[in-house]
C-alpha cells in the first residue's frame, strides 16, 4: 500500500472516510485516463493523418493542413498532460479534479476540431465523405473505449462532431440521408450510454477497492489495539518497537503488574474489573513521559516503554509515581485495595523479547519484596536469570543422561531407631552451578514442560528402590515420592503410576504419595485421581502439614493415612512452648482420627526426645541422616549412625527438600 493509500484509509469519521474514498476514485480515474492517452492519442493522430492524405490527394489545401496541425497539437497537449501526471506529486482531491477538468476541456477542444471535418468535406457531400464518417465513427468509438473511467474525456469529444455530421447528412435531404442521420444519432446515443456505464462501473470498482483497503486497514489497526483500554496490545507493541530508531536509546521498559486485581473481579465482578483496568491505563498515560509507548499485554499487565534521555525523571522515581497513582484508593472499591509491582529493564537497543523477559524477572523480584514495589534489573538479577536459563536448558539432558537422580532420606522410628521408610528427594549437581535445589528443579521443569518427565523419573527411581527392598525382604518399608495437586490436576500422573506399578511388578502398598498442601484449581479432578491411587493401595500422606490452605478440611478425607508435621514447627521444638503445644494438638488430632503422624526436620536429640514424649513415633531429619544414594540408603542403620555420626552433625545444615 502506498503512502497516499495509508493516509487515505487512516482513522477517519464516516464522513471523512467517504471523502477519502471519493478522492481515491478521482485519482484512479486520472491514472487510468493518463495511461489510455498514450494509446488513444497516437491512434487519433494516425486517423487524422489519413484524412489529411486523402484531402491532399483530392485537391485539399491549406485548410486541411491547419486542421491536421490543430488536432495534432491538441493530441500532443493531452499526451504532455498525461506525462506530467505520471510525475505529479500533488494528489489532493482539488488538484486531481483540476487535472481531470483539463482533460475534459482538451477533449472538448478536440471535438471542436473534428467538427471542422464537415467544412473540409463540404457538409459531408464530397466523394470522400463516407470514409470521413467511418473514421469519425471509429475515432468516437475509440474515445469511449479508452475513456471509460472519465465521461467528459469521451463525451466532450464525440458530441459536437457527431451532431454536426448528423445535421449535415440530414440537410442533404432524401430518405437515405435521413436514415443515415438517424443512424449517426443512434450511434451517438449508444456511445454516450456506453461512456456513462463505463464510468459508473469504473468508479464502483474503484470504490470497492478503497473500501476494502479501508476495511483491511481498520482491521490492521484493531489488531494492534486492546479493545478495552485502547492501548497497544502485544502485536501493536511489536510493531511500535520495530519503528524505533537506535539513536533514541537507551530505552527503559517497565512491566507493570497489578496486585490484588483478582480480588476485584471476584468481589465486584468483571465489569468493575474492566472499568478499573481502563482507569489504570489512563493513570499510566498521565505519568508516562512524552513520546512513550504504552501497551496492555495481559489481563492486568501493562508495558511502558520510553527513551531514557527523554524522561525528566529517573526510572525509579517514575515507577514510584506510577505505583502511587495506581494504589490511590478507588471510591467504587471499598473493600479491596489494588496496588502494582513494576519490573524495570534498561537496554541500548529496543528488543521486545529480551526487554520483557528481563523486566518480567525484575517484576517477580519486586513481588517477592511485597506489594507496591519496583525492582531494577541489575547485575545480580542478570546472573540469577542466566542461572535460571542455564538450568532450564540443561534439565532435559540431565534427566535423560541420569545426572538428575533421586536420593533417599530415611524415616526412623523414635522408639526403636528402625528404618520404616524413605523419602525420594531430587539431586542434581550442575556442571556450572553446582548443587541445584529441588524447588529450582521443579520450577524449571514446570517452565519447560518437563514436569511430567521429571515426575516419571522420580517414580521409576522409587520403583527401583522398592524392588531392592523386596529383594532384601523388607516388605514393611515404604518409599515416598512428592506430588503437588497441580501435577495431579494437569496431567495423567495417576495413570502413569498405576501402569508403572503393574509393569514393574511393584507392590502398591510399599509406595507413598506425599501431597503438598496447595490449592488446586479443579479440586474434584484432584480428588478423583487421589481416590484412584488410594483405592489401588498406595498410602496418601499429607505433606508440610500446618502450612497449607485447607489443613483441617484435609483431615476429614478418609484416604489420608499419614500427616507429616512441617519442619518449621519441629526445628528448635525444645525451645518453643508454642510449637510444642501445636505439635501436641496435631498428634492428638491424628490419634483421634486414626491417622499416623510423623515429623520432618528433626535436627537435635532434644527435639527427638520431645517428639517421642508427645507421642510422635516416626521422624526424619539430619539428626538421623541426610538423603543418601540408593545403595547407601539400603545399607543405612539408624542405630549405628547415631553413634558414628553424632560428632559430625551440623544442626543448621537443614533437611534437604
C-alpha positions, 0 to 999 in steps of 0.5 A, spaced: 500 500 500 502 506 498 503 512 502 497 516 499 493 509 500 495 509 508 493 516 509 487 515 505 484 509 509 487 512 516 482 513 522 477 517 519 469 519 521 464 516 516 464 522 513 471 523 512 472 516 510 467 517 504 471 523 502 477 519 502 474 514 498 471 519 493 478 522 492 481 515 491 476 514 485 478 521 482 485 519 482 484 512 479 480 515 474 486 520 472 491 514 472 487 510 468 485 516 463 493 518 463 495 511 461 489 510 455 492 517 452 498 514 450 494 509 446 488 513 444 492 519 442 497 516 437 491 512 434 487 519 433 493 522 430 494 516 425 486 517 423 487 524 422 493 523 418 489 519 413 484 524 412 489 529 411 492 524 405 486 523 402 484 531 402 491 532 399 490 527 394 483 530 392 485 537 391 485 539 399 489 545 401 491 549 406 485 548 410 486 541 411 493 542 413 491 547 419 486 542 421 491 536 421 496 541 425 490 543 430 488 536 432 495 534 432 497 539 437 491 538 441 493 530 441 500 532 443 497 537 449 493 531 452 499 526 451 504 532 455 498 532 460 498 525 461 506 525 462 506 530 467 501 526 471 505 520 471 510 525 475 505 529 479 506 529 486 500 533 488 494 528 489 489 532 493 482 531 491 482 539 488 488 538 484 486 531 481 479 534 479 483 540 476 487 535 472 481 531 470 477 538 468 483 539 463 482 533 460 475 534 459 476 541 456 482 538 451 477 533 449 472 538 448 477 542 444 478 536 440 471 535 438 471 542 436 476 540 431 473 534 428 467 538 427 471 542 422 471 535 418 464 537 415 467 544 412 473 540 409 468 535 406 463 540 404 457 538 409 459 531 408 457 531 400 464 530 397 466 523 394 470 522 400 465 523 405 463 516 407 470 514 409 470 521 413 464 518 417 467 511 418 473 514 421 469 519 425 465 513 427 471 509 429 475 515 432 468 516 437 468 509 438 475 509 440 474 515 445 469 511 449 473 505 449 479 508 452 475 513 456 471 509 460 473 511 467 472 519 465 465 521 461 467 528 459 474 525 456 469 521 451 463 525 451 466 532 450 469 529 444 464 525 440 458 530 441 459 536 437 462 532 431 457 527 431 451 532 431 454 536 426 455 530 421 448 528 423 445 535 421 449 535 415 447 528 412 440 530 414 440 537 410 442 533 404 435 531 404 432 524 401 430 518 405 437 515 405 440 521 408 435 521 413 436 514 415 443 515 415 442 521 420 438 517 424 443 512 424 449 517 426 444 519 432 443 512 434 450 511 434 451 517 438 446 515 443 449 508 444 456 511 445 454 516 450 450 510 454 456 506 453 461 512 456 456 513 462 456 505 464 463 505 463 464 510 468 459 508 473 462 501 473 469 504 473 468 508 479 464 502 483 470 498 482 474 503 484 470 504 490 470 497 492 477 497 492 478 503 497 473 500 501 476 494 502 483 497 503 479 501 508 476 495 511 483 491 511 486 497 514 481 498 520 482 491 521 490 492 521 489 497 526 484 493 531 489 488 531 494 492 534 489 495 539 486 492 546 479 493 545 478 495 552 483 500 554 485 502 547 492 501 548 497 497 544 496 490 545 502 485 544 502 485 536 501 493 536 507 493 541 511 489 536 510 493 531 511 500 535 518 497 537 520 495 530 519 503 528 524 505 533 530 508 531 537 506 535 539 513 536 533 514 541 536 509 546 537 507 551 530 505 552 527 503 559 521 498 559 517 497 565 512 491 566 507 493 570 503 488 574 497 489 578 496 486 585 490 484 588 486 485 581 483 478 582 480 480 588 476 485 584 473 481 579 471 476 584 468 481 589 465 486 584 465 482 578 468 483 571 465 489 569 468 493 575 474 489 573 474 492 566 472 499 568 478 499 573 483 496 568 481 502 563 482 507 569 489 504 570 491 505 563 489 512 563 493 513 570 499 510 566 498 515 560 498 521 565 505 519 568 508 516 562 513 521 559 512 524 552 513 520 546 512 513 550 509 507 548 504 504 552 501 497 551 496 492 555 499 485 554 495 481 559 489 481 563 492 486 568 499 487 565 501 493 562 508 495 558 511 502 558 516 503 554 520 510 553 527 513 551 531 514 557 534 521 555 527 523 554 524 522 561 525 528 566 525 523 571 529 517 573 526 510 572 525 509 579 522 515 581 517 514 575 515 507 577 514 510 584 509 515 581 506 510 577 505 505 583 502 511 587 497 513 582 495 506 581 494 504 589 490 511 590 484 508 593 478 507 588 471 510 591 467 504 587 472 499 591 471 499 598 473 493 600 479 491 596 485 495 595 489 494 588 496 496 588 502 494 582 509 491 582 513 494 576 519 490 573 524 495 570 529 493 564 534 498 561 537 496 554 541 500 548 537 497 543 529 496 543 528 488 543 521 486 545 523 479 547 529 480 551 526 487 554 520 483 557 523 477 559 528 481 563 523 486 566 518 480 567 524 477 572 525 484 575 517 484 576 517 477 580 523 480 584 519 486 586 513 481 588 517 477 592 519 484 596 511 485 597 506 489 594 507 496 591 514 495 589 519 496 583 525 492 582 531 494 577 534 489 573 541 489 575 547 485 575 545 480 580 538 479 577 542 478 570 546 472 573 540 469 577 536 469 570 542 466 566 542 461 572 535 460 571 536 459 563 542 455 564 538 450 568 532 450 564 536 448 558 540 443 561 534 439 565 532 435 559 539 432 558 540 431 565 534 427 566 535 423 560 543 422 561 541 420 569 545 426 572 538 428 575 537 422 580 533 421 586 536 420 593 533 417 599 532 420 606 530 415 611 524 415 616 526 412 623 522 410 628 523 414 635 522 408 639 526 403 636 531 407 631 528 402 625 528 404 618 520 404 616 521 408 610 524 413 605 523 419 602 525 420 594 528 427 594 531 430 587 539 431 586 542 434 581 549 437 581 550 442 575 556 442 571 556 450 572 552 451 578 553 446 582 548 443 587 541 445 584 535 445 589 529 441 588 524 447 588 529 450 582 528 443 579 521 443 579 520 450 577 524 449 571 521 443 569 514 446 570 517 452 565 519 447 560 514 442 560 518 437 563 514 436 569 511 430 567 518 427 565 521 429 571 515 426 575 516 419 571 523 419 573 522 420 580 517 414 580 521 409 576 527 411 581 522 409 587 520 403 583 527 401 583 528 402 590 522 398 592 524 392 588 531 392 592 527 392 598 523 386 596 529 383 594 532 384 601 525 382 604 523 388 607 516 388 605 514 393 611 518 399 608 515 404 604 518 409 599 515 416 598 515 420 592 512 428 592 506 430 588 503 437 588 495 437 586 497 441 580 501 435 577 495 431 579 490 436 576 494 437 569 496 431 567 495 423 567 500 422 573 495 417 576 495 413 570 502 413 569 503 410 576 498 405 576 501 402 569 508 403 572 506 399 578 503 393 574 509 393 569 514 393 574 511 388 578 511 393 584 507 392 590 502 398 591 502 398 598 510 399 599 509 406 595 507 413 598 504 419 595 506 425 599 501 431 597 503 438 598 498 442 601 496 447 595 490 449 592 488 446 586 484 449 581 479 443 579 479 440 586 474 434 584 479 432 578 484 432 584 480 428 588 478 423 583 485 421 581 487 421 589 481 416 590 484 412 584 491 411 587 488 410 594 483 405 592 489 401 588 493 401 595 498 406 595 498 410 602 496 418 601 500 422 606 499 429 607 505 433 606 508 440 610 502 439 614 500 446 618 502 450 612 497 449 607 490 452 605 485 447 607 489 443 613 483 441 617 478 440 611 484 435 609 483 431 615 476 429 614 478 425 607 478 418 609 484 416 604 489 420 608 493 415 612 499 419 614 500 427 616 507 429 616 508 435 621 512 441 617 519 442 619 518 449 621 514 447 627 519 441 629 526 445 628 528 448 635 521 444 638 525 444 645 525 451 645 518 453 643 512 452 648 508 454 642 510 449 637 510 444 642 503 445 644 501 445 636 505 439 635 501 436 641 494 438 638 496 435 631 498 428 634 492 428 638 488 430 632 491 424 628 490 419 634 483 421 634 482 420 627 486 414 626 491 417 622 499 416 623 503 422 624 510 423 623 515 429 623 520 432 618 526 436 620 528 433 626 535 436 627 537 435 635 536 429 640 532 434 644 527 435 639 527 427 638 526 426 645 520 431 645 517 428 639 517 421 642 514 424 649 508 427 645 507 421 642 510 422 635 513 415 633 516 416 626 521 422 624 526 424 619 531 429 619 539 430 619 539 428 626 538 421 623 541 422 616 541 426 610 538 423 603 543 418 601 544 414 594 540 408 593 545 403 595 547 407 601 540 408 603 539 400 603 545 399 607 543 405 612 542 403 620 539 408 624 542 405 630 549 405 628 549 412 625 547 415 631 553 413 634 558 414 628 555 420 626 553 424 632 560 428 632 559 430 625 552 433 625 551 440 623 544 442 626 543 448 621 545 444 615 537 443 614 533 437 611 534 437 604 527 438 600 
